[in-house]
């Protein structure tokens, strides 16, 4: 299996464009051991080469005399949309990141001098992304050729294609936000950056996997009491008061571990954002054939424009999060509730007026 992967790397063709020849020389030596590398000082000559040859990836400097790298890559993308594009620049401003992503259809943006392993990892992920797109296109062609007698097979293949395509779109939609998110964290302490790396690895492992649910009857009052007991030291330190209003026998059909994870997120956020002497309420009430569960607090509150954004990864500005947080717990909670075919939302009258986080799940008989 490892041998097959190595062979794929050797066959990959990478074009590098930069107006500094010493950089081209260094990259040719570094990447030439693994890939077939072609280097160009002139972006127009590079474009001609790409038009006339099979190329897997183009790595371009952004600030060049003849044209910007993002402009070159936009032109290449228009003619060869399956080629993976990367910008490598030492002069571009943060705004250039957004411009490169929007105009050049860039897979990734790296600042010079790029650390060797980081560059190799980005190239590997970029080639995997390109191969995924090619495989999706091939599967689409195959689907069109299936016979009506193979209806079941078509449905299975279609489901796989849609699932892969949706995941690819999610990555593309979040890419710009993710790059800006990282740029805001780059001045953090080494300890925080190390923790961020761990958090991101856990988040992407979670986001890229299917959530397997083991649904059963979950008694909400028991779940809440256990959760409060487990967080008793944190609650005591915060000096907040809890009011639990969950009737005996109130139950939902859910995976207990996943539901507890969501409720823990609600309660932890309420404790973190409530100052000493604040109050936190946990309620549960029937709504038709469902149960609505809410955790409210008297803390710092949420701006109206952020009520939906808090459930999206990498969107909420760092200044609006807790200083030790990374803004990924609520997006994970949302994924869990959606997998349950439930609802999740946030309410607040504004900054300084507290917040309420709610979910709805099917009632358990």
N, C-alpha and C positions, 0 to 999 in steps of 0.2 A: 504494500500500500504506500509506504514512504517512497519507494523507488518510482512509482507512478507519479507522485506529486513532484518529485525532483525533475522528471522528464518534462512535465508540463511547464515548469519554470524555465528550463533551458530553451524551450521553443518559443516562449513569449518574446515579442519584439517590442522594444521600448525606444521611443524617439525623445531625445533631450534637447531643449532649445535654451541657450543662454548666451548673452553677449560677452561673458567673461570666459576666456578659453581655459584658464587654469581650473575653473569649476567643472567645465566639461571633461577635462582630463581626469579629475578626481572621481567624478561620477562614473566615467567609462571604466576606470580601474575597479571601483567598488562594485558596480552592477554587472560588469562584463563577465564575472565568474559564474553568474547565475542566469543572466538573460542575454539576448542578442540586442546589443545597444548601438544606436546610430545617433551621432551628435551633430548639432547645427548651431552656428553663430547667427545666421540669418533666418528669421522666422518664415519669410516667404519661400525660401528653399526647402525649409522643413515641411511646409504645407504641400509643396509639389511632391516631395518624397512620400508623404502620407497618402496623397491622392493616387500614387502609382504603385504602392506596395501594401502588403498586409501588415497592419500595425495593431498592437494590442493596447498600448498606452502611450500617452504623450505627457512629458513632464516639462513645464515651461517656466522660465523666469517671468515675473510680472512686468518689471520696469525695464524695457528695452528701447533703444533709439528708434528702430523701424516701426514698431507697434507694440501695444501692451499684450502681455501674455494672455489675458482674459479675452481680448479681441481675437487673437489667433485661435484660441481654443473654441470660441463661439463659432468661428468659421468652419473649423474642423468638425465640430459637433453637428452642424447643419447638414454636412455631407456624409459624415460617418458617425451616427449617433451611438453606435455600440462601442466606440473607442473610449477607454477610461482616461480622464484628464485630471492632472494634478498641477497645482501652482506651487512653485518653490521660490520664495522671494525674501530679500533682506531689507527692502525699502518700503514696501506697501504699508499703508495705514490700515487701521481696523475697518474703515469704510470699504477698502478694496476687497476685504473678505466677502462682504455682501455683494459687491459688484461682480466679483469673480464667480460666486455661486449663481447669481441670477443671470448674468450675461453669458458666461462661458460654460455653464453646465459642468461645474467642477466637482470631482469626487471628494477632493480634500485639499487643504491649504496648509503649507508648512513654512515656517520662518527659517531663514538661513542664520547660522549654520545648523542644519538639521542633524540631530543625533542619529548615528548610524542605524541602531536597532529600530528607532522610531520610523526612519525612512523605509527600511526593509519591511516593517510591519504594515505600513500604509500601502506600499506597493503590492504586497501579498493580498491585502484586503481588497484593494482596487481591482486586481486581476480576478479575484473570486467574484466580485460584483459584476464585472464584465461577463464572466462565464455564466453567471446566473441569468443575465439578460439574454444571452445567446440561447441558453437552454430553454428559457421561457418562449422565445421566438420559435425555436424548433418544435417545442411541444404544441404551440399554437398551429403551426403548419400541419403537424400530425393529426391534431384534432379535426381539422377541416377535411382530412382525407378518410376519416373513419366511416364505415358503413352504418346505415340505419340499424342493421341487425346487431351492431355492437353498442347498443344504447347504454347499457350498464357501464361498459368500459369508458365510454365518452363522458358519462356523468362523473366517474371517479377521477378521470384525468382533468376534467374541467374544474372540479373542486380543488385539486392539487394546484392547478395553474392560478386560480383566483387567490388561493391562500398565499402562494409565493408572491404573486403580483401585489397583493395588499401589503405584505410585509415590506416589499421593496419600496412601495409608495410611502409608507410610514417613515422609512429611513430617509428618503429624499425630502419629505416635508419637514422633518425634524433637524435636518443637517445644518441649516443656517443657524437655527436657534442653538444647536449644540456647539457650533464653533464660537458663537458670541458668548455662550455660557462658559466655555473653557477660557476665553480671553479675559473674562472677569475674575476667574479663579487663579490666573497665572501668577499674581503677586502674593498669593497666600504663603503661609509658612510651610516648610517641608513636611511637617507632621500632617497638616491638613491636606496637602496634595497627595501624600501617601494614602490617607484615609479616603480621599476622593476617588483614587484609582480603584480601591477595594469596593467602594459603593457603586461605582460605574460598572465594574465587572459583574457584581451581583445583579444590578438593574438590567443590564443587557442580557444576562443569562435568563432572568425572569421574563423580560419582554419578548425574547425570541423563542420561548417554549410554550407549548400548549398547557393550559391550566387543567390539570386532571382533578375533578371534583368527586368526593365521596360523600354525597348528600345523605343526611339523616336528620332526625328530629333534634333540634337544639333548643334547650330551655334557656331563654334569654336572661332571666333573673340570675340563674346559677352561673352563666357565663360572665355576666357583668360583675357579680360578687367575687368570683375567682380572679378576674382581671384587676379589680380594685385592690384586692388583697396582695397580689403580686407586685403592684406598684405603690404599696402603702408607704414605703420609705421616701419615695420621690414626692408623693402627695403631701406627706407630713412636712418635708423640707420646703415645699412650695407654699405651704400655709393656706391651701385652698379648701373650701368646704364642698362636700359632695351631697347631692340630693338624688336618690335613685327612685324613680317612679315606674317600676316595671311589675305588673301584676303576676302573681303565681300562675303557672300554667301557660303563660304566653310563650309560644314556640314558633320557630321558622324552620323551613326545609333548607338546609345548607350544609356545607362542609365545615365542621366545627373549627378546624385549625385555620382555614382561610378566613372564616368569619371573625375569629378571635384576632387575627392579624389586622383586619380592617378596623375593628373596634379599638384595638390597642393604639392604632394610628390616631383615631379620633380623640381618645382620652389623652394620649401623650401631647398632642398639639394643644388641647385645651389647657393642660397643666402648664406647658411651656409658655403660652401666650397670656396666661392669667397672672396678674401680680398678687402678692400676698394679700390675703383677705378676700380674694375673689371667690366666686361660686361656680360650680360646674354641675349641670343637671343631665341625667340620663333618663330618657323616656321611651316608652314603647306603647303603640296603640294600633288597633286593627283599622285597616283601610280596605274595605271590600274583602277580597280573598287574600289580602296581603297584610304584612305587619310593617309599620313605619317605626324605625328606631332612630333617635336623634341624641346627639351629645352637644349641649350648649354651654357657653362660658360667658363671663363678663370681662373678657380680656380686650386686646388691642383692636379687634374687629378687622374687617376686610373691605377694601374699596369695591364699589359695584362692578367696575370693569374687570376685577380679578376673581370674581366668584366662580367663573368657569375656567379661568386660566390656571387656578391652583391645581387642577386635575391633569394638566398637560405637562409633560416632561420638558425641562430646560427653558421654560417660558418665563416664569416668575423671576423678577429681578432679585439679585442677591440682597439688596437693601431691604426688601420686603419679607425675607425669610429670617428665621432665627439664625443668630450668628454662627451657631454650630451645625446648622442643618444644610441639606443639599437639595431640598425641594423635590424628592422623588418618591416619598412615602405615599402621598395622595394619588399620584398617577398609578402606582401599583395597586392601591386600594380600589381605584376605579376599574382596573382590568379584572380584578377578582369579582367585583359585583356584576360587571357586564357578563362574565362567564356564568354567573348564577342567573342570568336573564332578569336582573333586578335593576333598581334605579339608585343613583347616588348624586347628591348635590350639596351645595353650601348656601347659607343665608347669612346676611349681616345688614344692619342698618347703617354701617359705615365705620370709619376709623374711631376707635375709642368706645364703641358701643357693643362690643362682644360679637360672637359668631356662633352659628349652629351648623353642624354637619349631620346630614341625614342619609338613610338608606331605606329602601323598601325591598322586602323579599317575600316569597310565597309562604303563606301560613302552613304550618305542619298540623296535620290532623291529630 
